[in-house]
Amino acid sequence: MINQINDNIRYIGVDDLDIDLFESQYVVPEGMSYNSWVIMDEKVAIMDTADARKGEEWQKNLVEALDGRMPDYLVCQHMEPDHSALVGKTMLEYPTLTLVCSAQTVKMLGHYFDYDAFADRVMVVKEGDILELGAHTLHFIAAPMVHWPEVIMTYESSEKILFAADGFGKFGALCNETDDWACEARRYYFNICGKYGMQVQNVLKKAANLDIEAIMPLHGPMLQGEALAEAIRLYDLWSRYEPESEGILVAYASIHGNTAQVAKKLAEMLKENGAKKVVVSDLSRDDMAEVIEDAFRYPKIVCCAASYDAGVFPPMHDFLHHLQIKNFQRRQFAIVENGTWAPTAGKVMRQMIEGMKQCEIVEPTITIWGKLKDSDLPNLEALAKKITE
């Protein structure tokens, strides 16, 4: 995939079609891309490396792109191993190469490499610093906590390209790319960067002052034209924790199927009461990352869970814990608990939801005793009306 951009900026990234779980937790049936580029000018700059899983392929792409030239700079925008795993090896293979990175990155290099072997060839850059390559100029932008503290982004002013590190990335290999960027970019954003909305907002404010014609993320396709504008619009929306679409997520954690029956009945009632979109998710079986995506996407969530060990059935606890650690906020919840002799799920769910910012609970909590009965239907119907108001 050399020369994906032009003769001056050459793509040397790799697709990983063998990976099953990205970061050992996110299913990626369409694989992943580890993006990297070489800028060819009077001085040659490599923009990031790749995951060690694809080290040989990346090295082959690099050699081909260099076409006999020696690189001058290796810019490390992000130290996470899926992008930096080959930094140490590359620095040793090219003894005149200078590593360009943030001060925070320098603190991390020794955790992964023999830093002393190239410590005298490190250039530390900060917000506003510039690196001249010839016709191309790199402008460095601090982007801490998007989504590690050392992250920098790089704006190349002659071709108006923003190298955005993990920002604007998505799940999926480039060879499997479709026109629907938002689907897997949404799941990627909320699960990878979702906690750091304020930091993403800070970067968007900086980007607004730049003339950007293309965004090059470390995962996923180059964004240009209408796709670029839409990506920026969505990132602004997502990072402000605003709902993207009208709809209601009904998430349930059921042991023997009775709570599942309640959740599905309530979903029917929500539709009958005018809900435009109702998504029902089984927290024991559905992909948790997709359920988290839907929780961020829609303004209202119904949590239905069985009681378990004087608490709540673990899949629901796991779901709410994921929301907590992702800084979930500004949503409306409803609670339905189930129990046979001492229902406790509602209390635990309430405590976890109340720990989230600006989250309202629609009252009252509905309690189901074991199996759904006709006598429960009026309470469920009343809750459905309240939620859809």
GIGIZI-V327088 format. One record per pair of residues at least 24 apart in sequence whose C-alpha atoms are under 7 Angstrom apart, sorted by the first residue. I is the first residue (numbers start at 0). GAP is how many residues later the second one is. D is the distance in whole Angstrom. If there is no record, write none. Layout:
i,gap,d
I,GAP,D
I,GAP,D
This chain:
i,gap,d
1,63,7
7,31,6
7,32,5
7,33,7
8,28,7
8,29,6
8,30,5
8,31,6
9,27,5
9,28,5
9,29,6
9,55,7
10,25,6
10,26,4
10,27,7
11,24,5
11,25,5
11,46,6
11,49,5
11,50,6
12,24,7
12,45,6
13,40,7
13,43,7
13,44,6
14,158,5
14,159,7
15,157,7
16,156,7
25,263,7
27,143,6
27,144,6
29,142,5
29,143,6
29,146,6
30,141,5
30,142,5
31,139,6
31,140,4
31,141,4
32,139,6
32,140,5
32,141,6
32,186,5
32,187,6
33,49,7
33,184,6
33,185,6
34,183,5
34,184,6
35,182,7
40,92,6
40,93,6
40,94,7
41,91,6
41,92,5
42,29,6
42,90,5
42,91,7
43,27,5
43,28,5
43,29,6
43,89,7
44,26,6
44,27,6
44,28,5
44,29,6
44,30,7
45,27,6
45,28,5
45,29,6
46,27,6
46,28,5
46,29,7
47,26,7
47,27,6
47,28,5
47,29,7
47,35,6
47,36,7
48,34,5
48,35,5
48,37,6
48,38,7
49,32,6
49,33,4
49,34,6
49,35,6
49,36,6
50,30,6
50,31,4
50,32,5
50,33,7
50,34,5
51,33,5
51,34,6
54,31,7
70,26,6
71,24,7
71,25,5
71,26,6
72,24,6
72,25,5
72,26,6
72,27,7
73,24,6
73,25,5
73,26,6
74,24,6
74,25,5
74,26,6
75,24,6
75,25,5
76,24,6
76,74,6
76,75,5
76,76,6
76,88,6
77,72,7
77,73,5
77,74,7
77,87,6
78,26,7
87,25,6
90,27,7
97,24,6
97,25,7
98,24,6
99,24,6
99,25,7
100,24,6
101,24,6
101,48,6
101,50,7
103,45,7
103,46,5
104,45,5
142,60,6
144,51,7
144,54,6
145,47,6
145,50,7
145,53,7
145,54,6
146,46,6
159,51,6
159,52,5
159,53,5
159,54,7
160,51,6
160,52,6
160,53,5
160,54,6
161,50,7
161,52,6
161,53,5
161,54,6
162,52,6
162,53,5
162,54,6
163,51,7
163,52,6
163,53,5
164,52,5
164,53,5
165,51,6
165,52,5
165,53,7
166,50,6
167,49,6
168,48,5
168,49,6
168,50,5
168,51,5
169,49,6
169,50,5
170,48,7
170,49,7
171,48,7
172,47,7
173,46,6
173,47,6
185,107,7
186,102,7
186,103,6
186,106,5
189,103,6
190,98,6
193,132,6
194,130,7
194,131,4
194,132,5
196,42,4
196,43,6
197,41,7
199,39,6
200,35,7
200,38,6
240,88,7
240,89,7
242,53,6
242,54,5
242,55,5
242,56,5
243,53,5
243,54,6
244,52,6
244,53,6
245,30,7
245,31,7
245,52,6
245,53,7
246,28,7
246,29,6
246,30,4
246,31,6
246,51,5
246,52,7
246,53,7
247,29,6
247,30,5
247,31,6
247,50,6
247,51,7
247,52,5
247,53,6
248,29,6
248,30,5
248,31,6
248,45,7
248,46,6
248,49,7
248,51,6
248,52,5
248,53,6
249,29,6
249,30,5
249,31,6
249,51,6
249,52,5
249,53,6
250,29,6
250,30,5
250,31,6
250,32,6
250,51,6
250,52,5
250,53,6
251,29,6
251,30,5
251,31,6
251,51,6
251,52,5
251,53,6
252,29,6
252,30,5
252,31,6
252,51,6
252,52,5
252,53,6
252,60,6
252,62,6
252,63,6
253,51,6
253,52,6
254,51,7
257,112,7
257,113,5
257,114,7
258,45,7
258,46,6
258,47,6
258,79,7
261,110,6
262,41,6
265,114,6
265,118,7
268,112,6
268,115,6
269,114,5
269,118,7
272,112,6
272,115,7
273,114,7
274,113,6
282,32,6
282,33,7
283,31,6
298,32,5
298,33,6
299,31,6
299,32,5
299,33,6
300,31,6
300,32,5
300,33,6
301,31,6
301,32,5
301,33,6
302,31,6
302,32,5
302,33,6
303,31,6
303,32,5
303,33,6
304,31,7
304,32,5
304,33,6
304,40,6
305,31,6
305,32,5
305,33,6
305,39,6
306,30,7
306,31,6
306,32,5
306,36,6
306,37,5
306,38,5
309,34,6
310,33,5
310,34,5
310,37,6
311,32,7
311,33,4
311,36,6
319,32,7
323,32,6
327,28,6
327,29,7
328,27,6
328,28,5
328,29,6
328,30,6
329,27,6
329,28,5
329,29,5
330,27,7
330,28,5
330,29,7
331,27,6
331,28,5
331,29,6
332,27,6
332,28,5
332,29,6
333,27,6
333,28,5
334,30,5
334,31,6
335,29,6
335,30,5
335,31,6
336,29,6
336,30,5
336,31,6
337,29,6
337,30,5
337,31,6
337,32,6
338,29,7
338,30,5
338,31,6
339,29,5
339,30,5
